[in-house]
Amino acid sequence: MKHLIAVGILVALTTLGVAAGLRALPLAPIAASAQAGPIDALFGLHLQVIAFLFSLIIVFMLYSLVVFRRKPGDASDGKHIEGHTGIEVLWTIVPLGIVLYFAYLGAQTLAEIRRVDPQALQVKVTARQWAWTFEYPGDVTSGTLNLPVNRQVLLKITSKDVIHSFWVPEFRVKQDAVPGDKMVKDLVITPDRIGEYKVRCAEMCGTNHAYMEAPVAVMATAQFDAWLKQESETPTDPVARGRRWATKFGCIGCHTLDGSKSVGPSWQGVYGKTEEMADGSKVVVDDAYLIEAITQPAAKLVKGYGNLMPATIGADLTADQIQDLIALIRSLK
Amino acid sequence: MNFFSLGLARGIGAQIIGTAIGVAFMSIWRAALGMPVNEMEPAAVFGGAVGALAFMFGVGALTDWTRIAFGHAVAEHPAADPSQPTWARYFGVSLDHKVIGIQYGITSVLLLCLAGLFALIFRAELVETGLQFLSPDLYNTLMSLHGIVMIAAILTGVGAMSNYLVPLMIGASDMAFPRLNAFAFWVNIPGALLLLSSLFLGGFDTGWTGYPPLSARAPLGMQFFFMGVYIVGLSSILGGLNIIVTVLTMRAPGMTLFRMPIFVWAAFATALIQLTATQLIGLSFMMVMFQRLFGMGFFDPAKGGNVILFQHLFWFYSHPAVYVFILPGLGIISELLPVFARKPLFGYKWIALSSLAIALIGFFVWAHHMFTSGMEEYLRVPFMYSTLLVAVPTGVKFFSWIGTLWQGKISTPTPMLFVLGGIVVFLLGGLSGPPNGTVATDLQLHDTYWIVGHFHDTMFGGFVFPFFAAIYYWFPKMTGRRMNETLGKLHFYLMTPAFFVMTLGQMFVGLQGMRRRIADYDPAQGLSPTHLVVTVAAFLIATSVLVFLFNLVHSVKSGEVAAGNLWASRSPEWQIPSPAPEHNYAGRPFVVVGEPYDYGLPGAVYLQMGDAATPLPPGHAAAPAE
């Protein structure tokens, strides 16, 4: 009995110590959504139970190892205890109650973070290898996820090619982007902290998975409205329009505009250049070549680059949009 | 001695020739049909399949069955070829379950080292942000191969423990189907070679989960991954069948189910899962193979396929598979604790049935891997309830282990150290589970390094630590010598703290926002210092494994002789000489008359062993039942 009292005291002290230690650690990025609160609270509760159960097993084990250690020269056996049905039933029933309670809490929290506000702003999120595109009401397309603070946003998430996953660690929720006609998945987020974050693709999606990120900006409502109004007007400048299509159709996921290396050739300074093709031939990058490269991506591949471009991209673009893209490429000296 | 008298050499030679013939045949056939020959995939896949079959013929795993099919007689239980040195029998087909168990064990250790090496390469890459020396595709391939080769290593390790121990523990002279047993082992070799060949065929970038559509468009290496897993899975199914029949039909007289050594319960529960679930991963991978080869649009949205369907099929096996990995290890822990605590196993029946309970519940939780997948939302809550239920039988094991230690007389030689280390590591793995099983918190944790830390703890606690414990503990039974204690302790005290640092570091960066399976990470997240610590810890673990390997090789020849009941165990295999005789209990039949773990009860007897003069009790299986 004195052993049990000693262990009981040690378990209590260790639990307090472990729980305090876990609380002191910075265990999550800043919380930036209304959904983060309930999720963090539930995780915190999990950690407290973890602290207790960890201490319970570890203290009993270490105590036994020290106190019930076999003395040198002692060849006798320990106490013959085969078990105890009462205590087995107890340590089946009590954990059962605890896990059922946690499942109940988990369901409650899930319901809370999924509650949809009818006034929510709808944003269509399209994932493709390896870019994110965000479409707003009023035919506005952006490569940055701009969001007004304290207004719920209902994301309609889908994918053009493989499975991706929409995740902003500061928002605490995650949803896979799945390809397929009817595969539009909902995710509810209420950003509540102005700041800049990143969407980080959380499902393995191929070569550039690690770099499939997109900026997120949570801003004041007035600022957001002004941005949306500005973007909803189609620019008269073909270069600006080209920039918009490059974002909307995900070109910039593989082709950089600043000359840095990626899975596709950078567009900077490429216009008018003579490029060596995979088959060794030389091609001058002009309008005709660019149109061919967009509508039949596999026809002539630049040396050192694979055939990764979606074959259907030409069908998605109008002839005018292709001209705008060429104007953009030409402008990038 | 002729090199090609070794089955392994013949098998590999046959696999190379078979692959070449397969590739040539399919290329010519396609050319004759006017199909494009420069499309290598159909010919390569056909060649891979023919090569694997050729290996099985070459190694000799099909020789007896072929002879039987043609009406020739085969030897009931052929003795080893006396013209060959003793070591040579491990490199060819043997029907002795102990040889097969050791063959599994060596394969497992080799695969563990190889998969660990892959990890060391990409862990070094992760020390800093930016890509230092790997390309993203090579990183992805190494990461994917690390996962699947580790799984193959664990499955062969499980095969090692089950095959070596189960017949010895139940008093049988061999497994129920010795030829099937040899086949089930050898099929792993061409399977593993196919898996590894993917490295040279463009690799694959999907991780071990192989989700389409990514796997439907990955390089050729993907197909070899699928084929490799398919074949290794065949081993699992056949091995499981053999264990079930052996346990049910070949126990010594008097050994009722509740008088079996507890490891046998764990092996039995494991075998039930292997026999009934493995088909689903084979099926799901075969469907992607066929989608690629024949254009069957199972998971192709453009053809009306559904990509989430794959995940259901895949996890229907791959979650129960987790219990295939850990149940035998937990059985080892339960088996060894009473020996080193000198006390009965606390609540034997509860532990035995908790293995079955885990195996059963394991079939109803698969969709917890899919909480963020976009499956029907109403499925999430029921799967959360079923998932958290797994904690109950697992908790029973922990509490019973503590009950076993309590008031014992505990000694801590190397096997016991690994048992205790395994308990603590598995505890961390178990406790980090419920936050992922709870939907709301999983929406944050899913696909992060928190999960990576969690499953490394469960795999190491549930398999690696107990596997090392088993090797140190039964090494004398296999060789008649014991492994060096000092080196064993060095191995333990180097590996265990490093392992805690590694997995806790992984969980920590995961909570900070580090995603799984990424070749590079955002410098703005400030993760580099922790990644450096994790990598250093990984290299320390590798160092400790080198100590282990040296000890293993050194002790086979030069270890201290240990012929008797070294650990003062009550289990049957320790009542016969070491190394165990070729036919186990032939000439020493035994009858079970008491409880297996009555340590501390004066006069308690588990089994009465006869000798050559005593006739076999009725029903005792002396010859392999085939």
Interface residues (C-beta under 8 A of the other chain):
Chain A: H3 L25 P26 L27 A28 P29 P38 I39 L42 F43 H46 V49 I50 L53 F54 I57 I58 F60 M61 S64 L65 F68 R69 R70 K71 D74 S76 D77 G78 K79 H80 I81 E82 G83 H84 I87 E88 W91 T92 P95 L96 V99 L100 F102 A103 L105 G106 A107 T109 L110 I113 R114 D161 V162 I163 S165 W167 P169 R172 V173 K174 Q175 D176 V178 P179 G180 D181 M183 K185 K198 R200 C201 A202 E203 M204 C205 G206 T207 N208 H209 A210 Y211 E213
Chain B: P136 D137 N140 D205 T206 G207 T209 Y211 P213 L214 R217 A218 P301 N306 V307 I308 A341 R342 K343 P344 F346 G347 Y348 K349 W350 T372 S373 G374 E377 R380 V381 M384 Y385 L388 L389 A391 V392 G395 V396 F398 F399 S400 I402 G403 L405 W406 Q407 G408 K409 I410 S411 T412 L420 I423 V424 L427 L428 L431 S432 P434 P435 T438 V439 A440 T441 L443 Q444 H446 D447 T448 F508 L511 Q512 G513 R515 R516 R517 I518 A519 D520 Y521 D522 Q525 E595 Y597 D598 Y599 G600 L601
